[in-house]
Amino acid sequence: MSTTAGSRDRGELLKNGAIQLMLALNAVIMIYPLFVMVISSFKTNAEIFSSPFAMPSSFSLTNAERVWTETNFVRYLANSVGITTVAVALILLFSTMAAYAIARYRFRLSALVLMFFLSGMTVPLKLAIIPLFIQLDTLGLVDSYAGLVLVYVAMGIPSAVFIMTGFLRTLPRELEESARMDGASEFRIMRSIMLPLARPALVIVAIQNAVPIWNDFFFPLVLITSDNLKTLPQGLTVFVGEFTTDWGVLFTGLTLAALPITLVYIVLSKQFISGITQGAVK
Amino acid sequence: MNIGRRHTAKAFPWRRSLWIASLLTPALVVMVLFVLWPLLSAFRLAFYEFNGLQPTGFVGFENFRKVLFETPYSDWTYNALKHNIIAFVALMVFENGTAFLLAYALLKALPGHRIHQVIVFLPVVLSAVIVGFLWKLFLHPLFGLVNQTLALVGIGAIPWLGNESTALGSILFANIWHWLGFPTLVLLAGMQRVSKEVIEAARLDGAGDYVLMTRIIWPLIAPSVTIVTILTFIGSFNWFEIPYVMAGLTGSPGGATDVLGLYFYRTAFGSTTTGIQDFGQGSALAVMMFIIVAGVTAIALRYLRRREIEL
């Protein structure tokens, strides 16, 4: 009896060891390329080519300085920050307003309006890029911040309305009823009573939208042509074209481009994971 | 209970309607202008001939006939389509297969499992442009990390992205590295919903890991598998960024990595070399891609849902 239990324990131990080994191997495959990217950003070309695995001979910031001064990197970075911030803010604003109307009031067509928003979740907007381009061209919004932001807002609204409606519906009626009895205006009820309670859902919606917008390459590629309006992922393609042979600078550019979102991810990994997998995980 | 609300509604019905309407208007306007209208136009424009940005005349199914049956367009279409299908199959086997094993390993909740979740998901938050360029550098025939590593064990320099037989596989590898964390954590979430009692009961009946995985967990996570399969399909047929960054607009070398997304972009917005731009044919391609994705998704959803119910 005790021997079988002992051998089972040993078997379990062996199995767990194998699992840990597999996870460790996977972690190396995930992390090592990023590690090489970061250490290469401190190296000169000669160092990268001759000793790719070694640590840099010095942590010199020459490459970073060149990226900062010789390229439009800072401009791309600022554009990405601005476009992402404004787009996410508008998605939150418009979707919360619409979701609030759908979730908290009974009116004719309310089911139809919700259906309309939900059907937008299934539309791959990329495939409608030709008419979208013509539409923005007619409005004079091609090659402008506004055009790009509006496309992102349109893309973000459907799922944001879906999440916010679901969440706002769960808030108890009594809260708003008693405020209404006290004579509070509908706007005040929304602004001061209901929305503060919706903060957790707003965070999820913000992350779910901010990450793909921050990382997007397709829409700027089609819609933006002026170098001064380009976003970070789009700017990277320009930058790589200019420094094809200067690998130290290339690795520095990639490292700097990956840095902001990586730092935020490390701090908010839980929210990132639930925000991005939201929709696939019920 | 409802007095307050009825009171305001009755006293100022127009005020209430106006308030509701003003809440809905911004979102509706944006959706109509930038989703509904472009989408409806996309179907219409596929039947028109274009001169630059302007549709010049109705041509029926001419655009579809060209991209499907007229060389060289049809050759490009089928060549690209073939690569999308290869990508889907490869991602299902290698990406989702690995993800399933990793999810099962994480399910055990051994020490460090939380860190491993954060690590496997890290590349997912990076832009495909960063990932694509990073692996393009690593796959460089002479100075890339991959060949430098292989040289240590005496394997000669392989031109991963320059060789027709290895280019698509190399790009798929970069894609898997980028996205692996997503199916892993979706499947893990599915596995975590399988009740502890069911697993305990199976264990008491003497089920080992293999039996537990194939007979209990696999059937019970069917909903997650459905979602992952469909998202993989949609992703494979909208695939654009990583091929664009790693293999360029023409799917080099010699179209060995061309996919529908690249071909569509070249047709609609002009390749860098020819500069030809055709919104009519581009729209036809977009409509076909839309039909493939929507059609297959609908059928798959039905079929896979039925499987879920049977189990």
Interface residues (C-beta under 8 A of the other chain):
Chain A: K15 N16 I19 Q20 M22 L23 N26 A27 I29 M30 I31 P33 L34 V36 M37 I48 F49 P52 F53 L93 F94 S95 M97 A98 Y100 A101 I102 Y105 F107 V113 F116 F117 G120 T122 V123 P124 L125 K126 L127 A128 I129 I130 P131 L132 F133 I134 Q135 D137 L150 V151 V153 A154 M155 I157 P158 V161 E177 R180 M181 E186 F187 V211 W214 N215 D216 F217 F218 V222 L232 P233 Q234 L236 T237 V240 W247 L250 F251 L254 A257 A258 I261 T262 Y265 I266 S269 F272 I273 I276 T277 A280 V281 K282
Chain B: M1 N2 I3 G4 R5 T8 R16 S17 W19 I20 L23 L24 P26 A27 L28 V30 M31 L33 F34 V35 L36 W37 P38 L39 S41 A42 L45 L53 L101 L102 A105 L106 K108 L110 G112 H113 I115 H116 Q117 V118 I119 V120 F121 L122 P123 V124 V125 L126 S127 A128 V129 I130 F133 L134 W135 L137 F138 L142 F143 L145 Q148 W177 L180 G181 F182 L185 V186 A189 G190 D209 P223 S224 I227 V228 L231 I234 N238 F240 E241 Y244 V245 Y265 A268 F269 F279 G282 S283 A286 V287 M289 F290 V293 A294
